[in-house]
Structures are given as C-alpha cells and as structure tokens.
Amino acid sequence: MPLPEVEELIALQDLDRRIATLEAATRAIPPLVQEFESRLHASRGAHEAARGAHVELEKTRRLKEGELKQVEQQAKEKQVRLWEIRKNEEYSAVLKEIELLKAKQSALEEGILLLFDQIEEAARTVATREGDFREREAEFVRQRGAKGAELTRLQQEVAEFTKQRGGRARRIEAGLLQSYTRLLKSRGGLAVVPVKDGSCSGCFVALTPQAHTEVRKAEVLMTCANCQRILYWKG
C-alpha cells in the first residue's frame, strides 16, 4: 500500500485530471457553436446573394419590357406616318427607320425570352439556397441549445470537482502540495505515478534495485531520479 500522504496525492491527482478533462471539454464547445454560426452566416449570405441576383434579373426584364413597348409604339407611329408622306426619299427614310425599330424589337423580344429562362433558373437557385439556409438555421438553433446545456452541465461538474479538490488539498501538508502542484504543471498533468515492471511509468526509466525496494516498502516518500515524479507501488 502507498504511504497515506501519497494516497491523498493519488486521489487529488485523479480529481485534477477529471477537472482538466472537463475544462478542456468546456473550452471546445464555444468554437463548435461558432462553427455552426459561421455555416449559418455563409448560408444566409448565399441565400441573400441568390435573391439579389433574382431581383436584378426581374428589374432588367421590366426595363427591357418598357423599352420594348416604346419601340413598338415608335414603330406604329412611323407606320402611320407612311400614309402621310408624299416624297419618295422621305418615304424610304421612314421605311428604313421602321425596319431598324423592328430589328430592335426582335432583339428585345429575344433578350426578354432569355431573361425569362434566367429568371426561372434564378428562382430555383433562390429556393435551393433558402432550403439550405432554413436547414442551417434549424441546425444552429438545435446545436446551440444542446451545446449550451452540455456546457452548463460541464461547468457544474467542474464546480463540484473543484470543491472536492479544495477539501482534499487541505488534508495535504503545504510543502508536499506545493511540490505536487509544480510537478503537475511541468509533467503534463501526471505528478504521481506507479512503478511498473521496475520502471517509472511516467518517464519509463528503470529504477535502481534499491529504489525499487524502497518504493515497495512504502516507508518513505520516493521520487523518480530522472523525472522527479512521486512514485508508489501499485501491487
């Protein structure tokens, strides 16, 4: 059996390791929530961009339709004017203007038809982006709630184990507790380790026969000559 003070350190280290694990878990939650939020923002941006593109296409269509009406009206007016013209040169000039207006009318009509196709495609894109956004939004709300509850639970566990640690630490002699704390920080959260197969299980360096015997006897506090961790015999 380890020395009583070493048993206290083993129990304290168990609490410290639990606390460290829980604190690491709490630190991992905010970045996860932020990641879901970033995905939501990206999806919202894509949705808004798709809507903006759709609005611009509709705006362009209305402008072209307005322009088409103007061209049609101009062509009608020119057509009426033909009946009033008596000079051949003027008649030919107006006739040419009508042909140009009809060519422009035809080009506008083709452009509007193309816009209708583009608007339909843009509308489908808006619907797809909106669906993705709604899914991301629901996912974010769900994850934020779940991770928030998990964070609260972890914080409560940290508080409980920290309270237990305080009580445990008060039972340990101040100098020994200071040495333990220093080792815990410098040795990756492992200050007290068992001897295994004649070696320190912290740094895996073999103990001398004398040191091995002393650890098994558990009459004095033993430390590893290589890493200075506190040693005990697990049996």
Number of C-alpha atoms within 10 A of each C-alpha: 14 21 17 11 15 21 14 16 22 20 15 22 21 16 19 19 14 16 21 14 13 20 16 12 15 19 11 12 16 14 11 14 19 13 13 18 19 14 17 21 15 14 21 19 14 18 22 16 14 21 19 14 18 21 15 13 18 17 12 14 20 13 13 17 16 12 15 20 14 14 20 17 13 16 21 13 12 16 15 11 13 15 9 9 13 9 8 9 10 12 16 13 11 18 17 12 16 21 13 14 21 16 13 16 19 13 13 19 15 12 14 19 13 12 17 15 11 16 19 13 13 20 17 14 18 21 15 14 21 19 14 17 22 16 14 21 19 13 16 20 15 12 16 19 13 12 17 15 12 15 20 12 14 19 17 13 16 21 13 12 17 16 12 13 18 12 12 15 16 10 12 17 10 11 9 13 17 12 14 20 16 13 19 18 11 13 16 9 16 20 24 28 20 20 23 17 11 16 17 26 17 22 14 15 14 18 19 13 10 8 17 21 13 16 25 17 14 17 11 11 14 19 18 23 14 13 16 17 25 25 26 27 18 12 9
